[in-house]
Amino acid sequence: MAPQRDDPLKDYHLITDTVGGPSLRAKDNLIQGAVVLWSAAVGAGVGYLVRGGMGAILGGVGMAVVSTLVSGLVLMVLGWVRAAKRR
């Protein structure tokens, strides 16, 4: 087993997990991006079925905004859990 490297952003992650701020964790950002894209696609599809072209635009944008906020809240709680485990 290879020795574990110390995270150079350890202090930054601790502050953003407890106080707030943009996450620089690649995994968090990739998961959030995938969730937002998937939600926007579903919203656009449903919007298209309900109201046609304009519905697709409104559904896609609306779901992108909502899923960004919801996934941000989930990442915030996950950060609190990570910070609590470090103590």
VENNOR-V259326 format. One record per residue. N is the residue number from 0. RES is the residue in one letter. PHI is phi in whole degrees, 0 to 359 (none if undefined). NEAR is the number of other C-alpha atoms within 8 Angstrom. Layout:
n=N res=RES phi=PHI near=NEAR
n=N res=RES phi=PHI near=NEAR
This chain:
n=0 res=M phi=none near=2
n=1 res=A phi=286 near=3
n=2 res=P phi=294 near=4
n=3 res=Q phi=278 near=4
n=4 res=R phi=281 near=4
n=5 res=D phi=283 near=5
n=6 res=D phi=285 near=5
n=7 res=P phi=293 near=5
n=8 res=L phi=257 near=6
n=9 res=K phi=304 near=8
n=10 res=D phi=294 near=7
n=11 res=Y phi=299 near=7
n=12 res=H phi=297 near=10
n=13 res=L phi=297 near=9
n=14 res=I phi=293 near=10
n=15 res=T phi=291 near=12
n=16 res=D phi=287 near=13
n=17 res=T phi=263 near=9
n=18 res=V phi=261 near=6
n=19 res=G phi=130 near=8
n=20 res=G phi=137 near=7
n=21 res=P phi=289 near=5
n=22 res=S phi=280 near=8
n=23 res=L phi=254 near=7
n=24 res=R phi=282 near=6
n=25 res=A phi=299 near=6
n=26 res=K phi=298 near=6
n=27 res=D phi=300 near=10
n=28 res=N phi=292 near=10
n=29 res=L phi=293 near=8
n=30 res=I phi=294 near=8
n=31 res=Q phi=297 near=11
n=32 res=G phi=298 near=8
n=33 res=A phi=295 near=8
n=34 res=V phi=296 near=10
n=35 res=V phi=295 near=12
n=36 res=L phi=297 near=9
n=37 res=W phi=296 near=8
n=38 res=S phi=296 near=12
n=39 res=A phi=296 near=14
n=40 res=A phi=294 near=9
n=41 res=V phi=295 near=10
n=42 res=G phi=298 near=14
n=43 res=A phi=293 near=15
n=44 res=G phi=296 near=11
n=45 res=V phi=294 near=11
n=46 res=G phi=299 near=17
n=47 res=Y phi=295 near=14
n=48 res=L phi=294 near=9
n=49 res=V phi=275 near=7
n=50 res=R phi=230 near=9
n=51 res=G phi=79 near=9
n=52 res=G phi=300 near=8
n=53 res=M phi=294 near=9
n=54 res=G phi=296 near=14
n=55 res=A phi=296 near=16
n=56 res=I phi=296 near=11
n=57 res=L phi=295 near=10
n=58 res=G phi=295 near=15
n=59 res=G phi=294 near=16
n=60 res=V phi=293 near=11
n=61 res=G phi=300 near=10
n=62 res=M phi=292 near=13
n=63 res=A phi=296 near=12
n=64 res=V phi=294 near=8
n=65 res=V phi=297 near=8
n=66 res=S phi=290 near=11
n=67 res=T phi=295 near=10
n=68 res=L phi=295 near=8
n=69 res=V phi=293 near=8
n=70 res=S phi=292 near=10
n=71 res=G phi=295 near=9
n=72 res=L phi=296 near=8
n=73 res=V phi=297 near=8
n=74 res=L phi=295 near=9
n=75 res=M phi=296 near=10
n=76 res=V phi=296 near=8
n=77 res=L phi=299 near=8
n=78 res=G phi=296 near=11
n=79 res=W phi=297 near=10
n=80 res=V phi=295 near=8
n=81 res=R phi=299 near=9
n=82 res=A phi=294 near=11
n=83 res=A phi=293 near=7
n=84 res=K phi=289 near=6
n=85 res=R phi=285 near=5
n=86 res=R phi=282 near=4
